[in-house]
Amino acid sequence: MEPEAKFIPGEQTLWTMRQSSFVLIRDMLAPLLGLGLIALLLGLVGFTNVWVFAGVIVLIILIDAAIFISWQMTVYRLTTKRIESRSGVFSVSREEIYLEDVQSVDTKKNFLGIIFNFGDVIVEAAGHNTVSLNKISNMKTVADQIADLSLQHPRHQKPPVV
């Protein structure tokens, strides 16, 4: 189900990843809890139409299926030449930055990210080009790896002092 990767000659994939599994579970639990609470409240007030409860269950399944497919189709890839972000089901959005063009690599965490070890990695290049790796696990390690690879490129090497 992963979108097909296109390679540049001599390019190798170092890793491919998705958003943190915690984010998937959190996002899938929200409709389950919300609609489940509504069904429970309807039952408590005496509304017991079985078709309404069946409809709530079908709605939960459809919403969770859409959330899972969206999560499955969001893919981040680091190669020996670039960092890439692809997402979307019907309209695929693709962002990429060549490692030689990387100017900064930043990280961002929220409260849940601190607890469950996930966050965002923002990679910026010349010309205001940005790739965001949102809600990924071990974001500090990922950011360090991207920064190290970009610094290894000849464009970032300082000329020898004579």
VENFENVEN-V284823 format. One record per backbone hydrogen bond with DSSP energy under -0.5 kcal/mol. CO is the residue of the C=O (numbers start at 1). NH is the residue of the N-H. E is the energy in kcal/mol with one decimal. If there is no record, write none. Layout:
co/nh/e
CO/NH/E
CO/NH/E
This chain:
co/nh/e
8/11/-2.4
12/80/-1.7
15/78/-2.5
17/76/-3.1
20/23/-0.5
20/24/-1.3
21/25/-2.5
22/26/-2.8
23/27/-2.6
24/28/-2.1
25/29/-2.0
26/30/-1.4
27/31/-0.7
28/32/-0.9
29/33/-3.0
30/34/-2.7
31/35/-2.6
32/36/-1.7
33/37/-2.1
34/38/-1.8
35/39/-2.3
36/40/-2.3
37/41/-2.6
38/42/-2.4
39/43/-2.1
40/44/-2.2
41/45/-1.6
42/47/-2.4
43/46/-1.2
46/48/-0.9
49/52/-0.7
49/53/-1.5
50/54/-2.3
51/55/-2.3
52/56/-2.1
53/57/-2.1
54/58/-2.4
55/59/-2.4
56/60/-2.4
57/61/-2.3
58/62/-2.5
59/63/-2.5
60/64/-2.6
61/65/-2.2
62/66/-2.2
63/67/-2.2
64/68/-2.5
65/69/-2.5
66/70/-2.2
67/71/-2.3
68/72/-3.0
69/73/-2.0
71/74/-1.1
73/75/-0.7
75/86/-2.8
76/17/-2.9
77/84/-2.7
78/14/-2.9
78/15/-1.6
81/99/-2.4
82/79/-2.9
83/97/-2.2
84/77/-2.6
85/95/-2.8
86/75/-3.0
87/93/-3.6
90/92/-0.6
93/87/-2.3
95/85/-2.9
97/83/-2.6
98/101/-1.9
99/102/-0.9
101/126/-1.0
104/124/-2.7
106/122/-2.9
108/120/-3.2
110/114/-1.9
111/115/-1.7
112/116/-3.0
113/117/-0.9
113/118/-1.5
117/138/-1.5
119/136/-2.9
120/108/-2.1
121/123/-0.6
121/133/-3.2
122/106/-2.8
122/124/-0.5
123/131/-2.5
124/103/-3.3
124/104/-1.7
125/128/-0.7
125/129/-0.6
126/129/-0.6
129/125/-2.7
131/123/-3.0
131/133/-0.5
132/134/-0.9
133/121/-2.1
133/136/-0.5
135/20/-3.8
136/119/-2.0
136/139/-0.6
138/142/-1.9
139/143/-2.7
140/144/-2.4
141/145/-2.2
142/146/-2.4
143/147/-2.5
144/148/-2.7
145/149/-2.4
146/150/-2.3
147/151/-2.0
148/152/-1.1
150/153/-1.0
153/156/-1.9
154/157/-1.1
